[in-house]
């Protein structure tokens, strides 16, 4: 059974700092991995999607990497801003035929202090 | 704007009451999903659908029913609400083929309280 773990559960950094969020998964046979952001009381916003054949994806100040063999992904945020404060969720889909369901980690709560 | 729309956004029910949550997407996605999010437990899949007229059980289906009569709509029903169903419910959709929009798109959620 696929399990997704995110460390740390919470992180507080001063504005301007570069930071890394970690995600690990137990079954390396994933279809893809997606990073989401969730603001308090809001829905999920997709940040980056890495397909199984890719090693990384970049969007603005965000860079996500994927190492399937070790079961790890990292989300790198450069020059953090208070507006980056949110919960960041990692989710994977396994090969499952037509259903490829998302399996989520419990998230990392990020606070960027001004 | 294209996306996934959930209604209602908030609801308070009494134990034993019934209700239906509506999810609508305008991206022509084949696959649709209902998740619930609870503190400390992350998001868990309730039911999903791989196309119009089809539904299947997810990880926590008990106490819920779903219907997919139209491709763009996925309904989640609670026949007799229980306090354990107090949660935030999210609908999501995605395309089955690899492409620019292959990832999941989520709605903004429905916050349900059962008293």
Interface residues (C-beta under 8 A of the other chain):
Chain A: X32 X34 X36 X41 X42 X43 X44 X45 X46 X49 X51 X89 X91 X98 X99 X101 X102 X104 X105 X106 X107
Chain B: X31 X33 X40 X41 X42 X43 X45 X48 X50 X56 X58 X90 X92 X96 X98 X102 X103 X104 X105 X106 X107 X108 X109 X111
